């Protein structure tokens, strides 16, 4: 009897096992919840990672698109290898290029056989700034190619021309160039190699940009072989105004002066007795033609362009600080231009030898600048330290004279403090009133500037003549200029008269 009861009880337990306790069930539920939470977190992390990846990719693409639109799109669109240009040229006649006062600088002409070609009425006078279309585009022809191959004519007119198989007229470009001033600058250089840049400090408008020797863009195809065979001295295809690199000579004393003032709050007490040369160890620096300037303060040293004085004070300057100053004034960087240009270069190591320091202080040695760079620095000085972005295009018009795009002055940034700009204005005015720029004194305008005589060869006494400066008169915008005359002589003898002709023509 007892055995049967035990068997029955075991069978019932197997069929209906004992219930779990409430606490055990709770523990099991918690573990399940934790596992579920872990799986959800793992899934969320994966989703977040994918989301972040897509957001990062989107932002990168958006950033590149913005950069491309602002920086690279123009280069790509205007690239001569861009097939889109050829397609547009089959449908649109390229527009013209004008000076600010409406003179034709470049236009499309059709010959008796119906063939189109570009014509340049001014021939050599605007060749580097306006550019060419034959054997690679340059200048404004390059930078504004796409706008001039775009037509904003009346849509119905365009449709009618298309149906008749006729080409539409592209938009025309009106530049900031002053045709009369460009001619004056070109003629003033005469037979010398060199360059002239003139612009408005308050706006950044480039008024003139001349480079010599020049070439006729109308005959590029005919004369191409001779043009590319030019020796280094000629280099007619090079725009010396923006691409030519020259030792600055004494115009560099603008930078040396600023650095000395920054390092010496008592600069007004500076004094130097010039006997025509300065000697430090085995190194000797001579004043121009060994002229004895006598007792000079800092502004007098600047106005008389005393090499001995600047060599002496140059030894006291901190090389690192000097380099930082020059970098802030556009050395070793690309200029804010929409056409080809070279980087000016400056370097002065802390362990530089005495000879290098002396030469660097007076604008010789390894320092190289472009005329455009010097024009921009002087422009900022004239504009109380603020540099305006230089520009060549005022606006574009369609065939009917309706403005399509207009360009407004924009600030590049502050190159100098207002105090530094004011100081340099005073120093540069002294150059004209009682220094090497006296030929500019007594005019209807007030001129300020700095002359320079830059040696460029150790094998000869040849030198480049420099003048950089600006002029002011109440009834008109200021004008800033940079002039270099290669292999000529002193800046006061050769560059200043050219600057005067430009100032005279501008304020006539």
KAHU-V852217 format. One record per residue. N is the residue number from 1. RES is the residue in one small letter. PSI is psi in radians with two decimals (none if undefined). D_CENTER is the distance of its C-alpha to the mean C-alpha in Angstrom with 2 decimals. Layout:
n:N res:RES psi:PSI d_center:D_CENTER
n:N res:RES psi:PSI d_center:D_CENTER
This chain:
n:1 res:x psi:-0.82 d_center:113.53
n:2 res:x psi:-0.60 d_center:110.96
n:3 res:x psi:-0.73 d_center:109.18
n:4 res:x psi:-0.67 d_center:108.67
n:5 res:x psi:-0.72 d_center:107.10
n:6 res:x psi:-0.71 d_center:104.54
n:7 res:x psi:-0.75 d_center:103.59
n:8 res:x psi:-0.74 d_center:103.09
n:9 res:x psi:-0.73 d_center:100.90
n:10 res:x psi:-0.69 d_center:98.62
n:11 res:x psi:-0.73 d_center:98.24
n:12 res:x psi:-0.69 d_center:97.23
n:13 res:x psi:-0.63 d_center:94.61
n:14 res:x psi:-0.67 d_center:93.10
n:15 res:x psi:-0.67 d_center:92.89
n:16 res:x psi:1.45 d_center:91.66
n:17 res:x psi:2.78 d_center:89.77
n:18 res:x psi:2.44 d_center:89.43
n:19 res:x psi:2.51 d_center:86.62
n:20 res:x psi:2.63 d_center:83.52
n:21 res:x psi:2.74 d_center:83.40
n:22 res:x psi:-0.70 d_center:81.03
n:23 res:x psi:-0.63 d_center:79.05
n:24 res:x psi:-0.70 d_center:78.54
n:25 res:x psi:-0.71 d_center:77.29
n:26 res:x psi:-0.75 d_center:74.81
n:27 res:x psi:-0.72 d_center:73.50
n:28 res:x psi:-0.73 d_center:73.14
n:29 res:x psi:-0.71 d_center:71.29
n:30 res:x psi:-0.74 d_center:68.88
n:31 res:x psi:-0.71 d_center:68.13
n:32 res:x psi:-0.72 d_center:67.53
n:33 res:x psi:-0.74 d_center:65.19
n:34 res:x psi:-0.75 d_center:63.26
n:35 res:x psi:-0.71 d_center:62.92
n:36 res:x psi:-0.72 d_center:61.76
n:37 res:x psi:-0.71 d_center:59.18
n:38 res:x psi:-0.78 d_center:57.88
n:39 res:x psi:-0.69 d_center:57.58
n:40 res:x psi:-0.76 d_center:55.80
n:41 res:x psi:-0.75 d_center:53.34
n:42 res:x psi:-0.74 d_center:52.69
n:43 res:x psi:-0.69 d_center:52.10
n:44 res:x psi:-0.71 d_center:49.86
n:45 res:x psi:-0.71 d_center:47.69
n:46 res:x psi:-0.74 d_center:47.28
n:47 res:x psi:-0.77 d_center:46.40
n:48 res:x psi:-0.74 d_center:43.90
n:49 res:x psi:-0.79 d_center:42.31
n:50 res:x psi:-0.72 d_center:41.97
n:51 res:x psi:-0.85 d_center:40.66
n:52 res:x psi:-0.69 d_center:38.02
n:53 res:x psi:-0.77 d_center:37.02
n:54 res:x psi:-0.71 d_center:36.64
n:55 res:x psi:-0.80 d_center:34.74
n:56 res:x psi:-0.78 d_center:32.33
n:57 res:x psi:-0.73 d_center:31.90
n:58 res:x psi:-0.79 d_center:31.38
n:59 res:x psi:-0.69 d_center:28.76
n:60 res:x psi:-0.76 d_center:26.94
n:61 res:x psi:-0.71 d_center:27.12
n:62 res:x psi:-0.72 d_center:26.05
n:63 res:x psi:-0.77 d_center:23.05
n:64 res:x psi:-0.69 d_center:22.06
n:65 res:x psi:-0.74 d_center:22.70
n:66 res:x psi:-0.77 d_center:20.47
n:67 res:x psi:-0.77 d_center:17.62
n:68 res:x psi:-0.76 d_center:18.38
n:69 res:x psi:-0.71 d_center:18.53
n:70 res:x psi:-0.57 d_center:15.23
n:71 res:x psi:-0.97 d_center:13.16
n:72 res:x psi:-0.36 d_center:15.37
n:73 res:x psi:-0.71 d_center:17.75
n:74 res:x psi:-0.70 d_center:15.80
n:75 res:x psi:-0.75 d_center:15.41
n:76 res:x psi:-0.83 d_center:19.10
n:77 res:x psi:-0.72 d_center:20.37
n:78 res:x psi:-0.01 d_center:18.71
n:79 res:x psi:2.29 d_center:19.67
n:80 res:x psi:-0.32 d_center:22.23
n:81 res:x psi:-0.08 d_center:24.63
n:82 res:x psi:2.05 d_center:24.81
n:83 res:x psi:-0.43 d_center:28.47
n:84 res:x psi:-0.60 d_center:27.86
n:85 res:x psi:-0.77 d_center:26.31
n:86 res:x psi:-0.66 d_center:29.55
n:87 res:x psi:-0.77 d_center:31.64
n:88 res:x psi:-0.70 d_center:29.91
n:89 res:x psi:-0.42 d_center:30.15
n:90 res:x psi:-0.38 d_center:33.90
n:91 res:x psi:-0.37 d_center:34.28
n:92 res:x psi:2.37 d_center:31.68
n:93 res:x psi:2.16 d_center:30.97
n:94 res:x psi:2.35 d_center:27.25
n:95 res:x psi:3.06 d_center:26.26
n:96 res:x psi:2.89 d_center:25.17
n:97 res:x psi:2.27 d_center:22.04
n:98 res:x psi:2.72 d_center:22.70
n:99 res:x psi:3.02 d_center:21.41
n:100 res:x psi:-0.45 d_center:21.46
n:101 res:x psi:0.30 d_center:25.07
n:102 res:x psi:0.20 d_center:26.19
n:103 res:x psi:2.42 d_center:26.35
n:104 res:x psi:2.18 d_center:26.20
n:105 res:x psi:-0.43 d_center:23.41
n:106 res:x psi:2.45 d_center:24.28
n:107 res:x psi:2.81 d_center:27.25
n:108 res:x psi:2.21 d_center:29.58
n:109 res:x psi:2.50 d_center:32.96
n:110 res:x psi:2.21 d_center:36.14
n:111 res:x psi:-3.10 d_center:38.63
n:112 res:x psi:-0.39 d_center:42.42
n:113 res:x psi:0.06 d_center:42.51
n:114 res:x psi:0.15 d_center:40.18
n:115 res:x psi:2.37 d_center:37.22
n:116 res:x psi:2.52 d_center:33.73
n:117 res:x psi:2.77 d_center:31.11
n:118 res:x psi:2.38 d_center:27.91
n:119 res:x psi:2.43 d_center:28.51
n:120 res:x psi:1.64 d_center:26.19
n:121 res:x psi:-0.55 d_center:28.29
n:122 res:x psi:-0.05 d_center:26.07
n:123 res:x psi:-1.97 d_center:26.17
n:124 res:x psi:-0.41 d_center:24.05
n:125 res:x psi:-0.52 d_center:22.51
n:126 res:x psi:0.27 d_center:19.72
n:127 res:x psi:-0.71 d_center:19.75
n:128 res:x psi:-0.66 d_center:16.21
n:129 res:x psi:-0.74 d_center:14.43
n:130 res:x psi:-0.67 d_center:17.21
n:131 res:x psi:-2.81 d_center:17.75
n:132 res:x psi:2.95 d_center:20.99
n:133 res:x psi:-0.42 d_center:22.98
n:134 res:x psi:2.45 d_center:25.36
n:135 res:x psi:1.00 d_center:24.94
n:136 res:x psi:2.33 d_center:21.79
n:137 res:x psi:2.60 d_center:19.51
n:138 res:x psi:3.01 d_center:16.30
n:139 res:x psi:-2.55 d_center:14.08
n:140 res:x psi:-0.55 d_center:15.14
n:141 res:x psi:-0.62 d_center:18.31
n:142 res:x psi:-0.92 d_center:16.60
n:143 res:x psi:-0.47 d_center:14.25
n:144 res:x psi:0.36 d_center:17.22
n:145 res:x psi:-0.89 d_center:20.06
n:146 res:x psi:-0.83 d_center:21.48
n:147 res:x psi:-0.66 d_center:21.63
n:148 res:x psi:-0.25 d_center:23.37
n:149 res:x psi:0.32 d_center:25.76
n:150 res:x psi:2.32 d_center:26.66
n:151 res:x psi:2.23 d_center:29.57
n:152 res:x psi:0.56 d_center:30.39
n:153 res:x psi:2.87 d_center:33.58
n:154 res:x psi:2.27 d_center:36.74
n:155 res:x psi:-0.65 d_center:37.83
n:156 res:x psi:-0.66 d_center:41.33
n:157 res:x psi:-0.76 d_center:40.07
n:158 res:x psi:-0.75 d_center:37.99
n:159 res:x psi:-0.76 d_center:41.10
n:160 res:x psi:-0.76 d_center:43.24
n:161 res:x psi:-0.72 d_center:40.94
n:162 res:x psi:-0.77 d_center:40.89
n:163 res:x psi:-0.55 d_center:44.70
n:164 res:x psi:-0.06 d_center:45.08
n:165 res:x psi:0.42 d_center:42.78
n:166 res:x psi:2.63 d_center:40.30
n:167 res:x psi:2.59 d_center:36.52
n:168 res:x psi:2.75 d_center:34.63
n:169 res:x psi:2.27 d_center:31.96
n:170 res:x psi:2.90 d_center:28.36
n:171 res:x psi:2.69 d_center:26.14
n:172 res:x psi:2.63 d_center:24.47
n:173 res:x psi:2.25 d_center:20.96
n:174 res:x psi:2.09 d_center:20.68
n:175 res:x psi:3.07 d_center:17.52
n:176 res:x psi:-0.02 d_center:16.49
n:177 res:x psi:2.36 d_center:17.35
n:178 res:x psi:1.88 d_center:20.33
n:179 res:x psi:-0.75 d_center:22.50
n:180 res:x psi:-0.72 d_center:24.64
n:181 res:x psi:-0.66 d_center:21.91
n:182 res:x psi:-0.76 d_center:20.33
n:183 res:x psi:-0.73 d_center:23.84
n:184 res:x psi:-0.81 d_center:24.45
n:185 res:x psi:-0.74 d_center:21.39
n:186 res:x psi:-0.84 d_center:22.40
n:187 res:x psi:-0.62 d_center:25.99
n:188 res:x psi:-0.56 d_center:25.33
n:189 res:x psi:-0.38 d_center:23.86
n:190 res:x psi:-2.32 d_center:27.19
n:191 res:x psi:0.05 d_center:27.96
n:192 res:x psi:2.61 d_center:25.51
n:193 res:x psi:2.59 d_center:22.59
n:194 res:x psi:-2.83 d_center:19.34
n:195 res:x psi:2.70 d_center:16.47
n:196 res:x psi:2.34 d_center:15.94
n:197 res:x psi:2.34 d_center:13.14
n:198 res:x psi:2.33 d_center:14.53
n:199 res:x psi:2.90 d_center:13.38
n:200 res:x psi:2.06 d_center:15.19
n:201 res:x psi:-0.61 d_center:14.45
n:202 res:x psi:-0.38 d_center:16.53
n:203 res:x psi:-0.51 d_center:14.91
n:204 res:x psi:0.02 d_center:11.39
n:205 res:x psi:2.22 d_center:13.11
n:206 res:x psi:2.08 d_center:12.16
n:207 res:x psi:-0.56 d_center:15.71
n:208 res:x psi:2.52 d_center:15.74
n:209 res:x psi:1.85 d_center:13.96
n:210 res:x psi:2.45 d_center:16.63
n:211 res:x psi:2.34 d_center:17.09
n:212 res:x psi:2.55 d_center:20.57
n:213 res:x psi:2.71 d_center:22.66
n:214 res:x psi:3.07 d_center:22.27
n:215 res:x psi:2.83 d_center:24.17
n:216 res:x psi:1.94 d_center:25.98
n:217 res:x psi:-0.26 d_center:24.62
n:218 res:x psi:-0.37 d_center:28.15
n:219 res:x psi:0.41 d_center:29.67
n:220 res:x psi:-0.82 d_center:27.30
n:221 res:x psi:-0.74 d_center:30.02
n:222 res:x psi:-0.68 d_center:32.63
n:223 res:x psi:0.27 d_center:30.75
n:224 res:x psi:-0.79 d_center:28.69
n:225 res:x psi:-0.71 d_center:30.70
n:226 res:x psi:-0.58 d_center:30.40
n:227 res:x psi:-0.75 d_center:26.63
n:228 res:x psi:-0.29 d_center:26.16
n:229 res:x psi:-0.02 d_center:28.77
n:230 res:x psi:2.45 d_center:26.89
n:231 res:x psi:3.04 d_center:27.05
n:232 res:x psi:-0.60 d_center:24.11
n:233 res:x psi:-0.61 d_center:24.49
n:234 res:x psi:-1.20 d_center:24.33
n:235 res:x psi:1.01 d_center:21.76
n:236 res:x psi:-0.49 d_center:21.69
n:237 res:x psi:-0.24 d_center:19.60
n:238 res:x psi:2.26 d_center:16.56
n:239 res:x psi:1.67 d_center:13.96
n:240 res:x psi:-0.46 d_center:14.13
n:241 res:x psi:-0.68 d_center:11.74
n:242 res:x psi:-0.34 d_center:8.61
n:243 res:x psi:-0.36 d_center:10.76
n:244 res:x psi:2.26 d_center:13.44
n:245 res:x psi:2.17 d_center:13.96
n:246 res:x psi:2.63 d_center:16.51
n:247 res:x psi:2.30 d_center:18.61
n:248 res:x psi:-0.33 d_center:17.71
n:249 res:x psi:-2.51 d_center:21.36
n:250 res:x psi:-0.23 d_center:22.39
n:251 res:x psi:-0.34 d_center:19.16
n:252 res:x psi:-0.28 d_center:18.53
n:253 res:x psi:-0.27 d_center:21.56
n:254 res:x psi:-0.81 d_center:19.46
n:255 res:x psi:-0.73 d_center:18.53
n:256 res:x psi:-0.72 d_center:22.08
n:257 res:x psi:-0.81 d_center:23.62
n:258 res:x psi:-0.75 d_center:21.83
n:259 res:x psi:-0.72 d_center:22.94
n:260 res:x psi:-0.73 d_center:26.43
n:261 res:x psi:-0.71 d_center:26.74
n:262 res:x psi:-0.63 d_center:25.77
n:263 res:x psi:-0.24 d_center:28.42
n:264 res:x psi:1.75 d_center:31.04
n:265 res:x psi:-0.36 d_center:32.16
n:266 res:x psi:0.54 d_center:34.67
n:267 res:x psi:-0.45 d_center:32.13
n:268 res:x psi:-0.32 d_center:34.05
n:269 res:x psi:0.00 d_center:36.95
n:270 res:x psi:2.44 d_center:35.11
n:271 res:x psi:2.43 d_center:37.14
n:272 res:x psi:2.37 d_center:37.09
n:273 res:x psi:1.85 d_center:39.61
n:274 res:x psi:2.18 d_center:37.99
n:275 res:x psi:0.28 d_center:40.37
n:276 res:x psi:-0.23 d_center:37.82
n:277 res:x psi:2.81 d_center:36.87
n:278 res:x psi:2.27 d_center:36.27
n:279 res:x psi:2.29 d_center:38.00
n:280 res:x psi:1.87 d_center:37.60
n:281 res:x psi:-2.19 d_center:39.82
n:282 res:x psi:-0.01 d_center:39.29
n:283 res:x psi:2.37 d_center:35.88
n:284 res:x psi:2.28 d_center:35.77
n:285 res:x psi:2.25 d_center:32.99
n:286 res:x psi:2.53 d_center:33.93
n:287 res:x psi:2.77 d_center:32.88
n:288 res:x psi:2.15 d_center:32.06
n:289 res:x psi:0.47 d_center:35.43
n:290 res:x psi:0.51 d_center:37.00
n:291 res:x psi:2.34 d_center:37.15
n:292 res:x psi:2.01 d_center:38.98
n:293 res:x psi:-0.25 d_center:37.29
n:294 res:x psi:-2.62 d_center:40.03
n:295 res:x psi:2.17 d_center:39.63
n:296 res:x psi:2.39 d_center:36.09
n:297 res:x psi:-3.00 d_center:34.65
n:298 res:x psi:-0.80 d_center:30.98
n:299 res:x psi:-0.59 d_center:29.93
n:300 res:x psi:-0.70 d_center:32.16
n:301 res:x psi:-0.68 d_center:30.66
n:302 res:x psi:-0.84 d_center:27.20
n:303 res:x psi:-0.68 d_center:28.54
n:304 res:x psi:-0.07 d_center:30.57
n:305 res:x psi:0.90 d_center:27.90
n:306 res:x psi:1.84 d_center:30.62
n:307 res:x psi:-0.71 d_center:29.66
n:308 res:x psi:-0.79 d_center:32.84
n:309 res:x psi:-0.81 d_center:32.17
n:310 res:x psi:-0.53 d_center:28.66
n:311 res:x psi:-0.72 d_center:29.96
n:312 res:x psi:-0.88 d_center:32.72
n:313 res:x psi:-0.45 d_center:30.71
n:314 res:x psi:-0.54 d_center:28.16
n:315 res:x psi:-0.36 d_center:31.06
n:316 res:x psi:-0.15 d_center:31.45
n:317 res:x psi:2.59 d_center:27.97
n:318 res:x psi:2.05 d_center:27.41
n:319 res:x psi:-0.71 d_center:25.16
n:320 res:x psi:-0.76 d_center:24.04
n:321 res:x psi:-0.70 d_center:23.26
n:322 res:x psi:-0.78 d_center:21.46
n:323 res:x psi:-0.73 d_center:19.23
n:324 res:x psi:-0.73 d_center:18.59
n:325 res:x psi:-0.85 d_center:17.65
n:326 res:x psi:-0.68 d_center:15.17
n:327 res:x psi:-0.66 d_center:13.57
n:328 res:x psi:-0.31 d_center:13.39
n:329 res:x psi:0.61 d_center:11.61
n:330 res:x psi:0.21 d_center:8.53
n:331 res:x psi:2.63 d_center:10.68
n:332 res:x psi:0.55 d_center:11.32
n:333 res:x psi:2.78 d_center:8.40
n:334 res:x psi:2.36 d_center:5.52
n:335 res:x psi:2.64 d_center:2.08
n:336 res:x psi:1.25 d_center:2.83
n:337 res:x psi:2.67 d_center:3.71
n:338 res:x psi:0.47 d_center:7.36
n:339 res:x psi:2.95 d_center:8.23
n:340 res:x psi:2.37 d_center:8.74
n:341 res:x psi:2.81 d_center:7.02
n:342 res:x psi:2.71 d_center:8.67
n:343 res:x psi:2.25 d_center:8.62
n:344 res:x psi:2.64 d_center:10.42
n:345 res:x psi:2.42 d_center:13.70
n:346 res:x psi:2.37 d_center:16.29
n:347 res:x psi:2.46 d_center:19.54
n:348 res:x psi:1.79 d_center:22.86
n:349 res:x psi:2.68 d_center:25.61
n:350 res:x psi:-0.50 d_center:28.46
n:351 res:x psi:0.33 d_center:30.91
n:352 res:x psi:2.52 d_center:29.20
n:353 res:x psi:2.93 d_center:31.88
n:354 res:x psi:-0.76 d_center:32.52
n:355 res:x psi:-0.75 d_center:31.28
n:356 res:x psi:-0.74 d_center:27.81
n:357 res:x psi:-0.79 d_center:27.62
n:358 res:x psi:-0.83 d_center:28.77
n:359 res:x psi:-0.71 d_center:26.41
n:360 res:x psi:-0.67 d_center:23.36
n:361 res:x psi:-0.45 d_center:24.40
n:362 res:x psi:0.26 d_center:24.32
n:363 res:x psi:0.39 d_center:21.09
n:364 res:x psi:-2.70 d_center:22.82
n:365 res:x psi:-2.36 d_center:23.51
n:366 res:x psi:-0.11 d_center:20.89
n:367 res:x psi:2.30 d_center:17.88
n:368 res:x psi:2.45 d_center:15.34
n:369 res:x psi:2.77 d_center:12.33
n:370 res:x psi:2.63 d_center:10.41
n:371 res:x psi:-0.65 d_center:11.41
n:372 res:x psi:-0.73 d_center:8.06
n:373 res:x psi:-0.83 d_center:7.50
n:374 res:x psi:-0.63 d_center:11.05
n:375 res:x psi:-0.67 d_center:10.84
n:376 res:x psi:-0.72 d_center:8.60
n:377 res:x psi:-0.81 d_center:11.13
n:378 res:x psi:-0.64 d_center:13.97
n:379 res:x psi:-0.73 d_center:13.01
n:380 res:x psi:-0.69 d_center:13.27
n:381 res:x psi:-0.80 d_center:16.51
n:382 res:x psi:-0.50 d_center:17.88
n:383 res:x psi:0.57 d_center:17.22
n:384 res:x psi:0.55 d_center:19.28
n:385 res:x psi:-0.25 d_center:16.59
n:386 res:x psi:2.22 d_center:14.65
n:387 res:x psi:2.20 d_center:11.02
n:388 res:x psi:2.51 d_center:10.80
n:389 res:x psi:2.15 d_center:8.11
n:390 res:x psi:2.45 d_center:7.60
n:391 res:x psi:2.70 d_center:9.69
n:392 res:x psi:-0.32 d_center:12.08
n:393 res:x psi:2.12 d_center:14.85
n:394 res:x psi:-0.89 d_center:17.49
n:395 res:x psi:2.93 d_center:20.04
n:396 res:x psi:2.55 d_center:22.11
n:397 res:x psi:2.63 d_center:25.88
n:398 res:x psi:-3.11 d_center:28.75
n:399 res:x psi:-0.44 d_center:31.39
n:400 res:x psi:0.12 d_center:33.38
n:401 res:x psi:0.20 d_center:30.67
n:402 res:x psi:2.29 d_center:30.16
n:403 res:x psi:2.21 d_center:26.68
n:404 res:x psi:-0.85 d_center:25.53
n:405 res:x psi:2.48 d_center:22.07
n:406 res:x psi:2.52 d_center:20.48
n:407 res:x psi:2.29 d_center:17.05
n:408 res:x psi:2.66 d_center:17.09
n:409 res:x psi:2.44 d_center:14.84
n:410 res:x psi:2.61 d_center:13.52
n:411 res:x psi:2.35 d_center:12.75
n:412 res:x psi:-0.76 d_center:9.86
n:413 res:x psi:-3.13 d_center:12.49
n:414 res:x psi:2.00 d_center:14.57
n:415 res:x psi:-0.66 d_center:13.27
n:416 res:x psi:2.69 d_center:16.75
n:417 res:x psi:2.78 d_center:20.17
n:418 res:x psi:-0.61 d_center:21.88
n:419 res:x psi:-0.78 d_center:24.30
n:420 res:x psi:-0.73 d_center:21.86
n:421 res:x psi:-0.75 d_center:20.16
n:422 res:x psi:-0.73 d_center:23.71
n:423 res:x psi:-0.81 d_center:24.77
n:424 res:x psi:-0.54 d_center:22.03
n:425 res:x psi:-0.75 d_center:22.84
n:426 res:x psi:-0.81 d_center:26.41
n:427 res:x psi:-0.74 d_center:25.74
n:428 res:x psi:-0.50 d_center:23.62
n:429 res:x psi:-0.63 d_center:26.32
n:430 res:x psi:-0.56 d_center:28.89
n:431 res:x psi:-0.67 d_center:27.30
n:432 res:x psi:-0.71 d_center:28.26
n:433 res:x psi:-0.55 d_center:31.53
n:434 res:x psi:0.77 d_center:32.93
n:435 res:x psi:-2.60 d_center:30.76
n:436 res:x psi:-0.12 d_center:29.08
n:437 res:x psi:0.46 d_center:27.55
n:438 res:x psi:-0.32 d_center:30.95
n:439 res:x psi:-0.28 d_center:30.68
n:440 res:x psi:0.03 d_center:28.58
n:441 res:x psi:2.61 d_center:31.37
n:442 res:x psi:0.48 d_center:33.75
n:443 res:x psi:3.08 d_center:31.67
n:444 res:x psi:-0.13 d_center:31.65
n:445 res:x psi:2.82 d_center:28.35
n:446 res:x psi:1.98 d_center:27.46
n:447 res:x psi:2.60 d_center:24.88
n:448 res:x psi:2.60 d_center:23.32
n:449 res:x psi:-2.92 d_center:21.37
n:450 res:x psi:2.27 d_center:21.57
n:451 res:x psi:2.84 d_center:22.85
n:452 res:x psi:2.54 d_center:22.44
n:453 res:x psi:1.91 d_center:24.51
n:454 res:x psi:2.05 d_center:23.16
n:455 res:x psi:2.39 d_center:25.65
n:456 res:x psi:0.04 d_center:24.48
n:457 res:x psi:2.33 d_center:27.86
n:458 res:x psi:-0.20 d_center:30.79
n:459 res:x psi:-0.07 d_center:33.13
n:460 res:x psi:2.98 d_center:32.77
n:461 res:x psi:0.21 d_center:32.25
n:462 res:x psi:2.64 d_center:29.38
n:463 res:x psi:2.73 d_center:26.27
n:464 res:x psi:2.47 d_center:23.04
n:465 res:x psi:2.29 d_center:23.03
n:466 res:x psi:2.56 d_center:20.18
n:467 res:x psi:2.29 d_center:19.88
n:468 res:x psi:2.39 d_center:17.23
n:469 res:x psi:-2.95 d_center:18.44
n:470 res:x psi:2.89 d_center:19.13
n:471 res:x psi:2.63 d_center:22.27
n:472 res:x psi:2.41 d_center:24.12
n:473 res:x psi:2.46 d_center:27.06
n:474 res:x psi:-0.54 d_center:28.53
n:475 res:x psi:0.08 d_center:28.97
n:476 res:x psi:2.78 d_center:25.39
n:477 res:x psi:2.59 d_center:21.78
n:478 res:x psi:2.79 d_center:20.29
n:479 res:x psi:2.35 d_center:18.21
n:480 res:x psi:2.51 d_center:15.80
n:481 res:x psi:2.71 d_center:15.65
n:482 res:x psi:2.24 d_center:14.80
n:483 res:x psi:2.29 d_center:17.48
n:484 res:x psi:2.33 d_center:18.40
n:485 res:x psi:1.92 d_center:21.75
n:486 res:x psi:2.51 d_center:22.58
n:487 res:x psi:0.91 d_center:26.03
n:488 res:x psi:-1.13 d_center:27.42
n:489 res:x psi:-2.47 d_center:28.37
n:490 res:x psi:2.69 d_center:27.57
n:491 res:x psi:-0.66 d_center:24.75
n:492 res:x psi:-0.54 d_center:27.43
n:493 res:x psi:-0.59 d_center:29.27
n:494 res:x psi:-0.66 d_center:26.69
n:495 res:x psi:-0.68 d_center:23.29
n:496 res:x psi:-0.79 d_center:24.73
n:497 res:x psi:-0.59 d_center:26.90
n:498 res:x psi:-0.79 d_center:24.01
n:499 res:x psi:-0.70 d_center:22.16
n:500 res:x psi:-0.74 d_center:25.54
n:501 res:x psi:-0.65 d_center:25.98
n:502 res:x psi:-0.83 d_center:22.73
n:503 res:x psi:-0.78 d_center:23.76
n:504 res:x psi:-0.79 d_center:27.26
n:505 res:x psi:-0.65 d_center:26.32
n:506 res:x psi:-0.67 d_center:24.12
n:507 res:x psi:0.23 d_center:26.96
n:508 res:x psi:none d_center:29.88
